[in-house]
Amino acid sequence: MVKAICISQPGGPEVLRMNNVSLPEPGPGEALVRHHAVGLNYVDVYYRIGLYKQPSYPCGIGFEGAGIVEKVGPKVKEIKPGDRVAYGQSPLGAYAEARVMPAERLVKLPKEIDFKTGAAMMLQGMTVQYLIRRTYRIKKGETILLHAAAGGVGLILCQWAKSLGVNVIGTVGSDEKAKLAKAHGCKHPIVYTRDDFVAVVKKITKGAGVPVVYDSIGKDTFERSLNCLSPRGLMVTFGNASGPVPPFELGTLAAKGSLYITRPTLGTYVAKHADLLATARDLFSVVRSGRSRSASTRPIRSRKRPRRTATSRRAKRPARRC
Ligand SMILES: NC(=O)c1ccc[n+]([C@@H]2O[C@H](COP(=O)([O-])OP(=O)(O)OC[C@H]3O[C@@H](n4cnc5c(N)ncnc54)[C@H](OP(=O)(O)O)[C@@H]3O)[C@@H](O)[C@H]2O)c1
């Protein structure tokens, strides 16, 4: 019996309910993980409000956590009871004291990385890995545009990009966030509520534009992000914080300079177990080496703004199905 956050219909934060649920025995290929911390992500909001569809209700929520394996089912080879593990891409249901989940989604957590950091960085950090190493491999000396630079994904991306010698132009919603982004390696924070980010990007790049835009805002920024790209530049639209991008005329890409566009998700990039392990390994090496540290910032492993976490407690009330 464990406590878990469940939702029985899409809606506002009020649909999140704490229930007591019973845990099944792990079946073939599954592991029971007792969480020490779980991560909260913007994508959880999309699922809660119904923008991304749940398979059925009631259901759990959350994709990210870290803890200790208590039991494994048959045919689980790489993970054993007692292992410290973390994950950032699982079936829904991470907001729980413990859960049974596919063992192949788990990654062993290096001993230098604590559970809270593990739970806070897996989804956002692996997202940054695929965005800047695989969707578009950013290169030393380049200048790129990133929206929500002071957010969870944003702060990791700023640090990682700076460590690679890449100049980040980052949009943020306030002066306070501009300071935070700058302290994490964003070279040119732009407070978009005050300044026109297209004009600022053109000024910084002397009219050339940037080779890539990482846009997780969606509807509100899409068109203007395209206007920041250099010819044959890549638009990476990877989120919908302001709402999904509406259908658009493909000819726009030609008119604005033979642009490329992609709409990636972490799920695709870590779908194969080997890719998941390689992505996590790359992230762990950056975190362990402190490569993201700069004179005025902390490394990813001790971020300034700790993420909210849920710790384990024993359930007392009768069981329900989530
Ligand atoms: N495709 C993928 O694989 C993938 C994986 C992980 C995350 N994501 C996406 O990446 C984005 C960042 O995720 P995160 O968890 O790190 O969240 P986050 O950046 O911490 O939060 C989202 C930020 O978006 C900005 N924003 C701008 N317009 C907004 C609006 N209309 N409503 C709400 N927020 C708005 C806000 O920052 P300002 O106030 O500074 O504008 C807000 O803090 C999300 O869109 C998420 O869906 C995508």
PDBQT file of the ligand as one rigid body, heavy atoms in Angstrom, charges set to zero:
ROOT
HETATM    1  N1  LIG A 401       9.597  17.511 -26.452  1.00  0.00    +0.000 N 
HETATM    2  C1  LIG A 401      10.297  17.069 -25.428  1.00  0.00    +0.000 C 
HETATM    3  O1  LIG A 401      10.984  16.047 -25.502  1.00  0.00    +0.000 OA
HETATM    4  C2  LIG A 401      10.262  17.839 -24.141  1.00  0.00    +0.000 A 
HETATM    5  C3  LIG A 401      10.864  17.307 -23.005  1.00  0.00    +0.000 A 
HETATM    6  C4  LIG A 401      10.889  18.074 -21.848  1.00  0.00    +0.000 A 
HETATM    7  C5  LIG A 401      10.280  19.321 -21.840  1.00  0.00    +0.000 A 
HETATM    8  N2  LIG A 401       9.664  19.776 -22.960  1.00  0.00    +0.000 N 
HETATM    9  C6  LIG A 401       9.034  21.092 -22.992  1.00  0.00    +0.000 C 
HETATM   10  O2  LIG A 401      10.012  22.036 -22.613  1.00  0.00    +0.000 OA
HETATM   11  C7  LIG A 401       9.356  23.114 -21.957  1.00  0.00    +0.000 C 
HETATM   12  C8  LIG A 401      10.088  23.374 -20.683  1.00  0.00    +0.000 C 
HETATM   13  O3  LIG A 401       9.783  22.329 -19.753  1.00  0.00    +0.000 OA
HETATM   14  P1  LIG A 401      10.137  22.504 -18.219  1.00  0.00    +0.000 P 
HETATM   15  O4  LIG A 401       9.563  21.331 -17.521  1.00  0.00    +0.000 OA
HETATM   16  O5  LIG A 401      11.585  22.789 -18.085  1.00  0.00    +0.000 OA
HETATM   17  O6  LIG A 401       9.267  23.773 -17.823  1.00  0.00    +0.000 OA
HETATM   18  P2  LIG A 401       9.746  25.266 -17.497  1.00  0.00    +0.000 P 
HETATM   19  O7  LIG A 401      10.646  25.772 -18.575  1.00  0.00    +0.000 OA
HETATM   20  O8  LIG A 401      10.326  25.257 -16.124  1.00  0.00    +0.000 OA
HETATM   21  O9  LIG A 401       8.397  26.057 -17.525  1.00  0.00    +0.000 OA
HETATM   22  C9  LIG A 401       7.858  26.575 -18.691  1.00  0.00    +0.000 C 
HETATM   23  C10 LIG A 401       8.227  28.052 -18.890  1.00  0.00    +0.000 C 
HETATM   24  O10 LIG A 401       7.687  28.489 -20.108  1.00  0.00    +0.000 OA
HETATM   25  C11 LIG A 401       7.575  29.900 -20.068  1.00  0.00    +0.000 C 
HETATM   26  N3  LIG A 401       6.328  30.339 -20.686  1.00  0.00    +0.000 N 
HETATM   27  C12 LIG A 401       6.236  31.220 -21.698  1.00  0.00    +0.000 A 
HETATM   28  N4  LIG A 401       4.976  31.408 -22.061  1.00  0.00    +0.000 NA
HETATM   29  C13 LIG A 401       4.235  30.644 -21.241  1.00  0.00    +0.000 A 
HETATM   30  C14 LIG A 401       2.832  30.445 -21.107  1.00  0.00    +0.000 A 
HETATM   31  N5  LIG A 401       1.945  31.041 -21.921  1.00  0.00    +0.000 N 
HETATM   32  N6  LIG A 401       2.403  29.601 -20.138  1.00  0.00    +0.000 NA
HETATM   33  C15 LIG A 401       3.284  28.981 -19.319  1.00  0.00    +0.000 A 
HETATM   34  N7  LIG A 401       4.622  29.134 -19.413  1.00  0.00    +0.000 NA
HETATM   35  C16 LIG A 401       5.085  29.970 -20.369  1.00  0.00    +0.000 A 
HETATM   36  C17 LIG A 401       7.669  30.318 -18.604  1.00  0.00    +0.000 C 
HETATM   37  O11 LIG A 401       8.940  30.951 -18.435  1.00  0.00    +0.000 OA
HETATM   38  P3  LIG A 401       9.069  32.556 -18.666  1.00  0.00    +0.000 P 
HETATM   39  O12 LIG A 401       8.232  33.182 -17.613  1.00  0.00    +0.000 OA
HETATM   40  O13 LIG A 401      10.510  32.833 -18.509  1.00  0.00    +0.000 OA
HETATM   41  O14 LIG A 401       8.551  32.821 -20.048  1.00  0.00    +0.000 OA
HETATM   42  C18 LIG A 401       7.639  28.990 -17.854  1.00  0.00    +0.000 C 
HETATM   43  O15 LIG A 401       8.385  29.045 -16.667  1.00  0.00    +0.000 OA
HETATM   44  C19 LIG A 401       7.891  22.737 -21.818  1.00  0.00    +0.000 C 
HETATM   45  O16 LIG A 401       7.159  23.340 -22.871  1.00  0.00    +0.000 OA
HETATM   46  C20 LIG A 401       7.910  21.235 -21.994  1.00  0.00    +0.000 C 
HETATM   47  O17 LIG A 401       6.718  20.727 -22.486  1.00  0.00    +0.000 OA
HETATM   48  C21 LIG A 401       9.642  19.053 -24.098  1.00  0.00    +0.000 A 
ENDROOT
TORSDOF 0
